[in-house]
Amino acid sequence: MDHRLLEIIACPVCNGKLWFNQKSQELICKPDALAFPLRDGIPVLLESEARALDAEEMNS
């Protein structure tokens, strides 16, 4: 994931900062507890495609 891209994209729900989880290949929005997938290296920033993070994932 290009770090320059992370500087300009935002969560589509809250417009907050996204963090890249290299292990799961997802963009994480901590305030909304959502994980947005990457498909073929392209972020899918649709709320309907995001998965909810559980409490254990939020603490790591």
PDBQT receptor file of N, H, CA, C and O in Angstrom, charges set to zero:
ATOM      1  N   MET A   1       0.837  -1.169   0.000  1.00  0.00    +0.000 N 
ATOM      2  CA  MET A   1       0.000   0.000   0.000  1.00  0.00    +0.000 C 
ATOM      3  C   MET A   1       0.888   1.239   0.000  1.00  0.00    +0.000 C 
ATOM      4  O   MET A   1       1.778   1.372   0.839  1.00  0.00    +0.000 OA
ATOM      5  N   ASP A   2       0.648   2.119  -0.919  1.00  0.00    +0.000 N 
ATOM      6  H   ASP A   2      -0.075   2.011  -1.601  1.00  0.00    +0.000 HD
ATOM      7  CA  ASP A   2       1.430   3.346  -1.048  1.00  0.00    +0.000 C 
ATOM      8  C   ASP A   2       1.100   4.300   0.104  1.00  0.00    +0.000 C 
ATOM      9  O   ASP A   2      -0.063   4.643   0.316  1.00  0.00    +0.000 OA
ATOM     10  N   HIS A   3       2.116   4.722   0.836  1.00  0.00    +0.000 N 
ATOM     11  H   HIS A   3       3.061   4.444   0.664  1.00  0.00    +0.000 HD
ATOM     12  CA  HIS A   3       1.902   5.603   1.983  1.00  0.00    +0.000 C 
ATOM     13  C   HIS A   3       1.366   6.968   1.561  1.00  0.00    +0.000 C 
ATOM     14  O   HIS A   3       0.665   7.619   2.336  1.00  0.00    +0.000 OA
ATOM     15  N   ARG A   4       1.683   7.408   0.357  1.00  0.00    +0.000 N 
ATOM     16  H   ARG A   4       2.253   6.880  -0.272  1.00  0.00    +0.000 HD
ATOM     17  CA  ARG A   4       1.144   8.689  -0.135  1.00  0.00    +0.000 C 
ATOM     18  C   ARG A   4      -0.371   8.599  -0.283  1.00  0.00    +0.000 C 
ATOM     19  O   ARG A   4      -1.081   9.569  -0.018  1.00  0.00    +0.000 OA
ATOM     20  N   LEU A   5      -0.868   7.431  -0.708  1.00  0.00    +0.000 N 
ATOM     21  H   LEU A   5      -0.291   6.644  -0.923  1.00  0.00    +0.000 HD
ATOM     22  CA  LEU A   5      -2.307   7.236  -0.843  1.00  0.00    +0.000 C 
ATOM     23  C   LEU A   5      -2.990   7.293   0.523  1.00  0.00    +0.000 C 
ATOM     24  O   LEU A   5      -4.076   7.857   0.657  1.00  0.00    +0.000 OA
ATOM     25  N   LEU A   6      -2.348   6.709   1.532  1.00  0.00    +0.000 N 
ATOM     26  H   LEU A   6      -1.466   6.252   1.423  1.00  0.00    +0.000 HD
ATOM     27  CA  LEU A   6      -2.919   6.723   2.880  1.00  0.00    +0.000 C 
ATOM     28  C   LEU A   6      -3.058   8.144   3.430  1.00  0.00    +0.000 C 
ATOM     29  O   LEU A   6      -3.918   8.407   4.271  1.00  0.00    +0.000 OA
ATOM     30  N   GLU A   7      -2.217   9.047   2.957  1.00  0.00    +0.000 N 
ATOM     31  H   GLU A   7      -1.518   8.833   2.275  1.00  0.00    +0.000 HD
ATOM     32  CA  GLU A   7      -2.277  10.433   3.428  1.00  0.00    +0.000 C 
ATOM     33  C   GLU A   7      -3.476  11.184   2.862  1.00  0.00    +0.000 C 
ATOM     34  O   GLU A   7      -3.921  12.168   3.453  1.00  0.00    +0.000 OA
ATOM     35  N   ILE A   8      -4.006  10.734   1.721  1.00  0.00    +0.000 N 
ATOM     36  H   ILE A   8      -3.645   9.935   1.241  1.00  0.00    +0.000 HD
ATOM     37  CA  ILE A   8      -5.080  11.509   1.083  1.00  0.00    +0.000 C 
ATOM     38  C   ILE A   8      -6.453  10.846   1.148  1.00  0.00    +0.000 C 
ATOM     39  O   ILE A   8      -7.466  11.521   0.968  1.00  0.00    +0.000 OA
ATOM     40  N   ILE A   9      -6.508   9.546   1.399  1.00  0.00    +0.000 N 
ATOM     41  H   ILE A   9      -5.685   8.997   1.545  1.00  0.00    +0.000 HD
ATOM     42  CA  ILE A   9      -7.827   8.904   1.488  1.00  0.00    +0.000 C 
ATOM     43  C   ILE A   9      -8.324   8.946   2.929  1.00  0.00    +0.000 C 
ATOM     44  O   ILE A   9      -7.538   9.046   3.871  1.00  0.00    +0.000 OA
ATOM     45  N   ALA A  10      -9.634   8.869   3.078  1.00  0.00    +0.000 N 
ATOM     46  H   ALA A  10     -10.272   8.788   2.312  1.00  0.00    +0.000 HD
ATOM     47  CA  ALA A  10     -10.248   8.929   4.400  1.00  0.00    +0.000 C 
ATOM     48  C   ALA A  10     -11.382   7.925   4.480  1.00  0.00    +0.000 C 
ATOM     49  O   ALA A  10     -11.871   7.427   3.466  1.00  0.00    +0.000 OA
ATOM     50  N   CYS A  11     -11.780   7.647   5.682  1.00  0.00    +0.000 N 
ATOM     51  H   CYS A  11     -11.383   8.051   6.506  1.00  0.00    +0.000 HD
ATOM     52  CA  CYS A  11     -12.909   6.755   5.918  1.00  0.00    +0.000 C 
ATOM     53  C   CYS A  11     -14.160   7.363   5.284  1.00  0.00    +0.000 C 
ATOM     54  O   CYS A  11     -14.448   8.539   5.505  1.00  0.00    +0.000 OA
ATOM     55  N   PRO A  12     -14.899   6.592   4.508  1.00  0.00    +0.000 N 
ATOM     56  CA  PRO A  12     -16.111   7.132   3.887  1.00  0.00    +0.000 C 
ATOM     57  C   PRO A  12     -17.259   7.358   4.869  1.00  0.00    +0.000 C 
ATOM     58  O   PRO A  12     -18.246   8.008   4.526  1.00  0.00    +0.000 OA
ATOM     59  N   VAL A  13     -17.138   6.830   6.080  1.00  0.00    +0.000 N 
ATOM     60  H   VAL A  13     -16.336   6.302   6.359  1.00  0.00    +0.000 HD
ATOM     61  CA  VAL A  13     -18.192   6.977   7.080  1.00  0.00    +0.000 C 
ATOM     62  C   VAL A  13     -17.983   8.244   7.907  1.00  0.00    +0.000 C 
ATOM     63  O   VAL A  13     -18.898   9.055   8.056  1.00  0.00    +0.000 OA
ATOM     64  N   CYS A  14     -16.768   8.410   8.447  1.00  0.00    +0.000 N 
ATOM     65  H   CYS A  14     -16.025   7.752   8.326  1.00  0.00    +0.000 HD
ATOM     66  CA  CYS A  14     -16.512   9.528   9.360  1.00  0.00    +0.000 C 
ATOM     67  C   CYS A  14     -15.497  10.540   8.830  1.00  0.00    +0.000 C 
ATOM     68  O   CYS A  14     -15.242  11.558   9.473  1.00  0.00    +0.000 OA
ATOM     69  N   ASN A  15     -14.922  10.265   7.666  1.00  0.00    +0.000 N 
ATOM     70  H   ASN A  15     -15.129   9.438   7.144  1.00  0.00    +0.000 HD
ATOM     71  CA  ASN A  15     -13.868  11.103   7.069  1.00  0.00    +0.000 C 
ATOM     72  C   ASN A  15     -12.595  11.127   7.901  1.00  0.00    +0.000 C 
ATOM     73  O   ASN A  15     -11.778  12.037   7.764  1.00  0.00    +0.000 OA
ATOM     74  N   GLY A  16     -12.426  10.132   8.760  1.00  0.00    +0.000 N 
ATOM     75  H   GLY A  16     -13.090   9.393   8.871  1.00  0.00    +0.000 HD
ATOM     76  CA  GLY A  16     -11.241  10.033   9.610  1.00  0.00    +0.000 C 
ATOM     77  C   GLY A  16     -10.098   9.319   8.916  1.00  0.00    +0.000 C 
ATOM     78  O   GLY A  16     -10.234   8.823   7.798  1.00  0.00    +0.000 OA
ATOM     79  N   LYS A  17      -8.970   9.280   9.606  1.00  0.00    +0.000 N 
ATOM     80  H   LYS A  17      -8.860   9.684  10.515  1.00  0.00    +0.000 HD
ATOM     81  CA  LYS A  17      -7.755   8.651   9.105  1.00  0.00    +0.000 C 
ATOM     82  C   LYS A  17      -7.917   7.128   9.054  1.00  0.00    +0.000 C 
ATOM     83  O   LYS A  17      -8.547   6.525   9.923  1.00  0.00    +0.000 OA
ATOM     84  N   LEU A  18      -7.340   6.531   8.026  1.00  0.00    +0.000 N 
ATOM     85  H   LEU A  18      -6.828   7.021   7.320  1.00  0.00    +0.000 HD
ATOM     86  CA  LEU A  18      -7.321   5.081   7.883  1.00  0.00    +0.000 C 
ATOM     87  C   LEU A  18      -5.908   4.571   8.108  1.00  0.00    +0.000 C 
ATOM     88  O   LEU A  18      -4.937   5.221   7.720  1.00  0.00    +0.000 OA
ATOM     89  N   TRP A  19      -5.796   3.407   8.737  1.00  0.00    +0.000 N 
ATOM     90  H   TRP A  19      -6.585   2.880   9.052  1.00  0.00    +0.000 HD
ATOM     91  CA  TRP A  19      -4.516   2.746   8.958  1.00  0.00    +0.000 C 
ATOM     92  C   TRP A  19      -4.491   1.476   8.133  1.00  0.00    +0.000 C 
ATOM     93  O   TRP A  19      -5.505   0.789   8.005  1.00  0.00    +0.000 OA
ATOM     94  N   PHE A  20      -3.324   1.162   7.569  1.00  0.00    +0.000 N 
ATOM     95  H   PHE A  20      -2.500   1.720   7.672  1.00  0.00    +0.000 HD
ATOM     96  CA  PHE A  20      -3.175  -0.044   6.753  1.00  0.00    +0.000 C 
ATOM     97  C   PHE A  20      -2.696  -1.188   7.621  1.00  0.00    +0.000 C 
ATOM     98  O   PHE A  20      -1.668  -1.078   8.290  1.00  0.00    +0.000 OA
ATOM     99  N   ASN A  21      -3.439  -2.292   7.612  1.00  0.00    +0.000 N 
ATOM    100  H   ASN A  21      -4.273  -2.381   7.068  1.00  0.00    +0.000 HD
ATOM    101  CA  ASN A  21      -3.053  -3.511   8.306  1.00  0.00    +0.000 C 
ATOM    102  C   ASN A  21      -2.452  -4.437   7.255  1.00  0.00    +0.000 C 
ATOM    103  O   ASN A  21      -3.168  -5.034   6.451  1.00  0.00    +0.000 OA
ATOM    104  N   GLN A  22      -1.136  -4.546   7.273  1.00  0.00    +0.000 N 
ATOM    105  H   GLN A  22      -0.554  -4.062   7.926  1.00  0.00    +0.000 HD
ATOM    106  CA  GLN A  22      -0.443  -5.332   6.252  1.00  0.00    +0.000 C 
ATOM    107  C   GLN A  22      -0.792  -6.813   6.342  1.00  0.00    +0.000 C 
ATOM    108  O   GLN A  22      -0.908  -7.486   5.318  1.00  0.00    +0.000 OA
ATOM    109  N   LYS A  23      -0.956  -7.318   7.545  1.00  0.00    +0.000 N 
ATOM    110  H   LYS A  23      -0.862  -6.771   8.377  1.00  0.00    +0.000 HD
ATOM    111  CA  LYS A  23      -1.251  -8.739   7.731  1.00  0.00    +0.000 C 
ATOM    112  C   LYS A  23      -2.582  -9.121   7.085  1.00  0.00    +0.000 C 
ATOM    113  O   LYS A  23      -2.663 -10.117   6.365  1.00  0.00    +0.000 OA
ATOM    114  N   SER A  24      -3.622  -8.329   7.343  1.00  0.00    +0.000 N 
ATOM    115  H   SER A  24      -3.555  -7.521   7.927  1.00  0.00    +0.000 HD
ATOM    116  CA  SER A  24      -4.944  -8.648   6.806  1.00  0.00    +0.000 C 
ATOM    117  C   SER A  24      -5.226  -7.979   5.464  1.00  0.00    +0.000 C 
ATOM    118  O   SER A  24      -6.245  -8.252   4.829  1.00  0.00    +0.000 OA
ATOM    119  N   GLN A  25      -4.312  -7.095   5.032  1.00  0.00    +0.000 N 
ATOM    120  H   GLN A  25      -3.485  -6.873   5.548  1.00  0.00    +0.000 HD
ATOM    121  CA  GLN A  25      -4.496  -6.354   3.775  1.00  0.00    +0.000 C 
ATOM    122  C   GLN A  25      -5.817  -5.583   3.771  1.00  0.00    +0.000 C 
ATOM    123  O   GLN A  25      -6.614  -5.668   2.837  1.00  0.00    +0.000 OA
ATOM    124  N   GLU A  26      -6.014  -4.825   4.858  1.00  0.00    +0.000 N 
ATOM    125  H   GLU A  26      -5.367  -4.756   5.617  1.00  0.00    +0.000 HD
ATOM    126  CA  GLU A  26      -7.232  -4.034   5.013  1.00  0.00    +0.000 C 
ATOM    127  C   GLU A  26      -6.866  -2.631   5.484  1.00  0.00    +0.000 C 
ATOM    128  O   GLU A  26      -5.821  -2.418   6.099  1.00  0.00    +0.000 OA
ATOM    129  N   LEU A  27      -7.742  -1.687   5.186  1.00  0.00    +0.000 N 
ATOM    130  H   LEU A  27      -8.591  -1.860   4.686  1.00  0.00    +0.000 HD
ATOM    131  CA  LEU A  27      -7.636  -0.346   5.726  1.00  0.00    +0.000 C 
ATOM    132  C   LEU A  27      -8.568  -0.266   6.917  1.00  0.00    +0.000 C 
ATOM    133  O   LEU A  27      -9.747  -0.608   6.817  1.00  0.00    +0.000 OA
ATOM    134  N   ILE A  28      -8.039   0.188   8.050  1.00  0.00    +0.000 N 
ATOM    135  H   ILE A  28      -7.082   0.466   8.132  1.00  0.00    +0.000 HD
ATOM    136  CA  ILE A  28      -8.755   0.165   9.312  1.00  0.00    +0.000 C 
ATOM    137  C   ILE A  28      -9.157   1.581   9.724  1.00  0.00    +0.000 C 
ATOM    138  O   ILE A  28      -8.345   2.505   9.709  1.00  0.00    +0.000 OA
ATOM    139  N   CYS A  29     -10.423   1.724  10.088  1.00  0.00    +0.000 N 
ATOM    140  H   CYS A  29     -11.083   0.973  10.100  1.00  0.00    +0.000 HD
ATOM    141  CA  CYS A  29     -10.914   2.953  10.700  1.00  0.00    +0.000 C 
ATOM    142  C   CYS A  29     -11.186   2.618  12.161  1.00  0.00    +0.000 C 
ATOM    143  O   CYS A  29     -12.164   1.941  12.477  1.00  0.00    +0.000 OA
ATOM    144  N   LYS A  30     -10.322   3.092  13.046  1.00  0.00    +0.000 N 
ATOM    145  H   LYS A  30      -9.527   3.642  12.789  1.00  0.00    +0.000 HD
ATOM    146  CA  LYS A  30     -10.468   2.770  14.470  1.00  0.00    +0.000 C 
ATOM    147  C   LYS A  30     -11.696   3.417  15.100  1.00  0.00    +0.000 C 
ATOM    148  O   LYS A  30     -12.383   2.748  15.872  1.00  0.00    +0.000 OA
ATOM    149  N   PRO A  31     -12.012   4.684  14.814  1.00  0.00    +0.000 N 
ATOM    150  CA  PRO A  31     -13.209   5.275  15.456  1.00  0.00    +0.000 C 
ATOM    151  C   PRO A  31     -14.510   4.546  15.112  1.00  0.00    +0.000 C 
ATOM    152  O   PRO A  31     -15.395   4.427  15.959  1.00  0.00    +0.000 OA
ATOM    153  N   ASP A  32     -14.630   4.058  13.879  1.00  0.00    +0.000 N 
ATOM    154  H   ASP A  32     -13.911   4.154  13.190  1.00  0.00    +0.000 HD
ATOM    155  CA  ASP A  32     -15.848   3.358  13.465  1.00  0.00    +0.000 C 
ATOM    156  C   ASP A  32     -15.741   1.848  13.620  1.00  0.00    +0.000 C 
ATOM    157  O   ASP A  32     -16.728   1.141  13.418  1.00  0.00    +0.000 OA
ATOM    158  N   ALA A  33     -14.562   1.338  13.976  1.00  0.00    +0.000 N 
ATOM    159  H   ALA A  33     -13.760   1.913  14.140  1.00  0.00    +0.000 HD
ATOM    160  CA  ALA A  33     -14.312  -0.100  14.125  1.00  0.00    +0.000 C 
ATOM    161  C   ALA A  33     -14.677  -0.859  12.852  1.00  0.00    +0.000 C 
ATOM    162  O   ALA A  33     -15.371  -1.875  12.886  1.00  0.00    +0.000 OA
ATOM    163  N   LEU A  34     -14.185  -0.331  11.718  1.00  0.00    +0.000 N 
ATOM    164  H   LEU A  34     -13.621   0.495  11.690  1.00  0.00    +0.000 HD
ATOM    165  CA  LEU A  34     -14.447  -0.950  10.424  1.00  0.00    +0.000 C 
ATOM    166  C   LEU A  34     -13.140  -1.277   9.716  1.00  0.00    +0.000 C 
ATOM    167  O   LEU A  34     -12.134  -0.587   9.879  1.00  0.00    +0.000 OA
ATOM    168  N   ALA A  35     -13.178  -2.343   8.928  1.00  0.00    +0.000 N 
ATOM    169  H   ALA A  35     -13.996  -2.904   8.795  1.00  0.00    +0.000 HD
ATOM    170  CA  ALA A  35     -12.038  -2.752   8.112  1.00  0.00    +0.000 C 
ATOM    171  C   ALA A  35     -12.488  -2.800   6.654  1.00  0.00    +0.000 C 
ATOM    172  O   ALA A  35     -13.410  -3.536   6.302  1.00  0.00    +0.000 OA
ATOM    173  N   PHE A  36     -11.828  -2.008   5.812  1.00  0.00    +0.000 N 
ATOM    174  H   PHE A  36     -11.079  -1.410   6.097  1.00  0.00    +0.000 HD
ATOM    175  CA  PHE A  36     -12.161  -1.950   4.397  1.00  0.00    +0.000 C 
ATOM    176  C   PHE A  36     -11.165  -2.811   3.619  1.00  0.00    +0.000 C 
ATOM    177  O   PHE A  36      -9.958  -2.686   3.823  1.00  0.00    +0.000 OA
ATOM    178  N   PRO A  37     -11.647  -3.674   2.736  1.00  0.00    +0.000 N 
ATOM    179  CA  PRO A  37     -10.763  -4.596   2.023  1.00  0.00    +0.000 C 
ATOM    180  C   PRO A  37      -9.994  -3.911   0.891  1.00  0.00    +0.000 C 
ATOM    181  O   PRO A  37     -10.364  -2.836   0.418  1.00  0.00    +0.000 OA
ATOM    182  N   LEU A  38      -8.920  -4.566   0.479  1.00  0.00    +0.000 N 
ATOM    183  H   LEU A  38      -8.619  -5.439   0.863  1.00  0.00    +0.000 HD
ATOM    184  CA  LEU A  38      -8.204  -4.198  -0.737  1.00  0.00    +0.000 C 
ATOM    185  C   LEU A  38      -8.436  -5.328  -1.722  1.00  0.00    +0.000 C 
ATOM    186  O   LEU A  38      -8.302  -6.500  -1.369  1.00  0.00    +0.000 OA
ATOM    187  N   ARG A  39      -8.781  -4.989  -2.941  1.00  0.00    +0.000 N 
ATOM    188  H   ARG A  39      -8.890  -4.037  -3.227  1.00  0.00    +0.000 HD
ATOM    189  CA  ARG A  39      -8.960  -5.991  -3.991  1.00  0.00    +0.000 C 
ATOM    190  C   ARG A  39      -8.033  -5.636  -5.137  1.00  0.00    +0.000 C 
ATOM    191  O   ARG A  39      -8.149  -4.570  -5.743  1.00  0.00    +0.000 OA
ATOM    192  N   ASP A  40      -7.115  -6.538  -5.425  1.00  0.00    +0.000 N 
ATOM    193  H   ASP A  40      -7.021  -7.404  -4.933  1.00  0.00    +0.000 HD
ATOM    194  CA  ASP A  40      -6.099  -6.305  -6.452  1.00  0.00    +0.000 C 
ATOM    195  C   ASP A  40      -5.336  -5.017  -6.176  1.00  0.00    +0.000 C 
ATOM    196  O   ASP A  40      -4.973  -4.288  -7.099  1.00  0.00    +0.000 OA
ATOM    197  N   GLY A  41      -5.096  -4.744  -4.885  1.00  0.00    +0.000 N 
ATOM    198  H   GLY A  41      -5.391  -5.336  -4.136  1.00  0.00    +0.000 HD
ATOM    199  CA  GLY A  41      -4.336  -3.567  -4.483  1.00  0.00    +0.000 C 
ATOM    200  C   GLY A  41      -5.126  -2.275  -4.473  1.00  0.00    +0.000 C 
ATOM    201  O   GLY A  41      -4.560  -1.209  -4.231  1.00  0.00    +0.000 OA
ATOM    202  N   ILE A  42      -6.428  -2.348  -4.733  1.00  0.00    +0.000 N 
ATOM    203  H   ILE A  42      -6.888  -3.214  -4.929  1.00  0.00    +0.000 HD
ATOM    204  CA  ILE A  42      -7.269  -1.149  -4.791  1.00  0.00    +0.000 C 
ATOM    205  C   ILE A  42      -8.196  -1.136  -3.574  1.00  0.00    +0.000 C 
ATOM    206  O   ILE A  42      -8.913  -2.108  -3.338  1.00  0.00    +0.000 OA
ATOM    207  N   PRO A  43      -8.193  -0.042  -2.795  1.00  0.00    +0.000 N 
ATOM    208  CA  PRO A  43      -9.078   0.033  -1.639  1.00  0.00    +0.000 C 
ATOM    209  C   PRO A  43     -10.544   0.074  -2.056  1.00  0.00    +0.000 C 
ATOM    210  O   PRO A  43     -10.921   0.818  -2.961  1.00  0.00    +0.000 OA
ATOM    211  N   VAL A  44     -11.359  -0.722  -1.395  1.00  0.00    +0.000 N 
ATOM    212  H   VAL A  44     -11.053  -1.327  -0.659  1.00  0.00    +0.000 HD
ATOM    213  CA  VAL A  44     -12.807  -0.731  -1.622  1.00  0.00    +0.000 C 
ATOM    214  C   VAL A  44     -13.419   0.028  -0.449  1.00  0.00    +0.000 C 
ATOM    215  O   VAL A  44     -13.673  -0.542   0.613  1.00  0.00    +0.000 OA
ATOM    216  N   LEU A  45     -13.650   1.318  -0.657  1.00  0.00    +0.000 N 
ATOM    217  H   LEU A  45     -13.443   1.781  -1.519  1.00  0.00    +0.000 HD
ATOM    218  CA  LEU A  45     -14.110   2.185   0.427  1.00  0.00    +0.000 C 
ATOM    219  C   LEU A  45     -15.622   2.356   0.398  1.00  0.00    +0.000 C 
ATOM    220  O   LEU A  45     -16.137   3.469   0.291  1.00  0.00    +0.000 OA
ATOM    221  N   LEU A  46     -16.309   1.247   0.492  1.00  0.00    +0.000 N 
ATOM    222  H   LEU A  46     -15.891   0.343   0.579  1.00  0.00    +0.000 HD
ATOM    223  CA  LEU A  46     -17.765   1.240   0.562  1.00  0.00    +0.000 C 
ATOM    224  C   LEU A  46     -18.162   0.687   1.917  1.00  0.00    +0.000 C 
ATOM    225  O   LEU A  46     -17.674  -0.363   2.334  1.00  0.00    +0.000 OA
ATOM    226  N   GLU A  47     -19.046   1.394   2.602  1.00  0.00    +0.000 N 
ATOM    227  H   GLU A  47     -19.442   2.247   2.264  1.00  0.00    +0.000 HD
ATOM    228  CA  GLU A  47     -19.477   0.934   3.917  1.00  0.00    +0.000 C 
ATOM    229  C   GLU A  47     -20.101  -0.455   3.844  1.00  0.00    +0.000 C 
ATOM    230  O   GLU A  47     -19.961  -1.254   4.770  1.00  0.00    +0.000 OA
ATOM    231  N   SER A  48     -20.783  -0.736   2.751  1.00  0.00    +0.000 N 
ATOM    232  H   SER A  48     -20.897  -0.087   1.998  1.00  0.00    +0.000 HD
ATOM    233  CA  SER A  48     -21.421  -2.041   2.588  1.00  0.00    +0.000 C 
ATOM    234  C   SER A  48     -20.414  -3.174   2.405  1.00  0.00    +0.000 C 
ATOM    235  O   SER A  48     -20.757  -4.337   2.618  1.00  0.00    +0.000 OA
ATOM    236  N   GLU A  49     -19.186  -2.858   2.018  1.00  0.00    +0.000 N 
ATOM    237  H   GLU A  49     -18.907  -1.914   1.845  1.00  0.00    +0.000 HD
ATOM    238  CA  GLU A  49     -18.140  -3.867   1.834  1.00  0.00    +0.000 C 
ATOM    239  C   GLU A  49     -17.244  -4.017   3.063  1.00  0.00    +0.000 C 
ATOM    240  O   GLU A  49     -16.458  -4.961   3.146  1.00  0.00    +0.000 OA
ATOM    241  N   ALA A  50     -17.359  -3.098   4.008  1.00  0.00    +0.000 N 
ATOM    242  H   ALA A  50     -17.997  -2.331   3.940  1.00  0.00    +0.000 HD
ATOM    243  CA  ALA A  50     -16.516  -3.127   5.205  1.00  0.00    +0.000 C 
ATOM    244  C   ALA A  50     -17.011  -4.195   6.169  1.00  0.00    +0.000 C 
ATOM    245  O   ALA A  50     -18.186  -4.563   6.172  1.00  0.00    +0.000 OA
ATOM    246  N   ARG A  51     -16.092  -4.678   6.978  1.00  0.00    +0.000 N 
ATOM    247  H   ARG A  51     -15.138  -4.379   6.975  1.00  0.00    +0.000 HD
ATOM    248  CA  ARG A  51     -16.482  -5.619   8.027  1.00  0.00    +0.000 C 
ATOM    249  C   ARG A  51     -16.232  -4.948   9.367  1.00  0.00    +0.000 C 
ATOM    250  O   ARG A  51     -15.312  -4.145   9.522  1.00  0.00    +0.000 OA
ATOM    251  N   ALA A  52     -17.064  -5.292  10.320  1.00  0.00    +0.000 N 
ATOM    252  H   ALA A  52     -17.812  -5.945  10.194  1.00  0.00    +0.000 HD
ATOM    253  CA  ALA A  52     -16.927  -4.744  11.671  1.00  0.00    +0.000 C 
ATOM    254  C   ALA A  52     -15.772  -5.433  12.385  1.00  0.00    +0.000 C 
ATOM    255  O   ALA A  52     -15.602  -6.648  12.290  1.00  0.00    +0.000 OA
ATOM    256  N   LEU A  53     -14.989  -4.646  13.094  1.00  0.00    +0.000 N 
ATOM    257  H   LEU A  53     -15.127  -3.658  13.171  1.00  0.00    +0.000 HD
ATOM    258  CA  LEU A  53     -13.898  -5.199  13.889  1.00  0.00    +0.000 C 
ATOM    259  C   LEU A  53     -14.423  -5.614  15.250  1.00  0.00    +0.000 C 
ATOM    260  O   LEU A  53     -15.272  -4.940  15.833  1.00  0.00    +0.000 OA
ATOM    261  N   ASP A  54     -13.909  -6.732  15.752  1.00  0.00    +0.000 N 
ATOM    262  H   ASP A  54     -13.220  -7.279  15.279  1.00  0.00    +0.000 HD
ATOM    263  CA  ASP A  54     -14.314  -7.145  17.093  1.00  0.00    +0.000 C 
ATOM    264  C   ASP A  54     -13.403  -6.476  18.124  1.00  0.00    +0.000 C 
ATOM    265  O   ASP A  54     -12.405  -5.851  17.767  1.00  0.00    +0.000 OA
ATOM    266  N   ALA A  55     -13.751  -6.610  19.389  1.00  0.00    +0.000 N 
ATOM    267  H   ALA A  55     -14.562  -7.118  19.679  1.00  0.00    +0.000 HD
ATOM    268  CA  ALA A  55     -13.024  -5.947  20.467  1.00  0.00    +0.000 C 
ATOM    269  C   ALA A  55     -11.545  -6.352  20.502  1.00  0.00    +0.000 C 
ATOM    270  O   ALA A  55     -10.678  -5.521  20.770  1.00  0.00    +0.000 OA
ATOM    271  N   GLU A  56     -11.268  -7.613  20.233  1.00  0.00    +0.000 N 
ATOM    272  H   GLU A  56     -11.973  -8.288  20.015  1.00  0.00    +0.000 HD
ATOM    273  CA  GLU A  56      -9.883  -8.103  20.255  1.00  0.00    +0.000 C 
ATOM    274  C   GLU A  56      -9.048  -7.416  19.166  1.00  0.00    +0.000 C 
ATOM    275  O   GLU A  56      -7.896  -7.049  19.403  1.00  0.00    +0.000 OA
ATOM    276  N   GLU A  57      -9.628  -7.245  17.984  1.00  0.00    +0.000 N 
ATOM    277  H   GLU A  57     -10.563  -7.543  17.792  1.00  0.00    +0.000 HD
ATOM    278  CA  GLU A  57      -8.918  -6.578  16.890  1.00  0.00    +0.000 C 
ATOM    279  C   GLU A  57      -8.698  -5.101  17.191  1.00  0.00    +0.000 C 
ATOM    280  O   GLU A  57      -7.682  -4.536  16.788  1.00  0.00    +0.000 OA
ATOM    281  N   MET A  58      -9.622  -4.477  17.884  1.00  0.00    +0.000 N 
ATOM    282  H   MET A  58     -10.448  -4.936  18.211  1.00  0.00    +0.000 HD
ATOM    283  CA  MET A  58      -9.503  -3.059  18.213  1.00  0.00    +0.000 C 
ATOM    284  C   MET A  58      -8.362  -2.804  19.200  1.00  0.00    +0.000 C 
ATOM    285  O   MET A  58      -7.784  -1.718  19.207  1.00  0.00    +0.000 OA
ATOM    286  N   ASN A  59      -8.036  -3.793  20.027  1.00  0.00    +0.000 N 
ATOM    287  H   ASN A  59      -8.506  -4.676  20.021  1.00  0.00    +0.000 HD
ATOM    288  CA  ASN A  59      -6.983  -3.617  21.025  1.00  0.00    +0.000 C 
ATOM    289  C   ASN A  59      -5.596  -3.949  20.496  1.00  0.00    +0.000 C 
ATOM    290  O   ASN A  59      -4.600  -3.711  21.179  1.00  0.00    +0.000 OA
ATOM    291  N   SER A  60      -5.521  -4.492  19.296  1.00  0.00    +0.000 N 
ATOM    292  H   SER A  60      -6.330  -4.685  18.742  1.00  0.00    +0.000 HD
ATOM    293  CA  SER A  60      -4.191  -4.858  18.777  1.00  0.00    +0.000 C 
ATOM    294  C   SER A  60      -3.652  -3.819  17.845  1.00  0.00    +0.000 C 
ATOM    295  O   SER A  60      -2.548  -3.972  17.323  1.00  0.00    +0.000 OA
TER     296      SER A  60
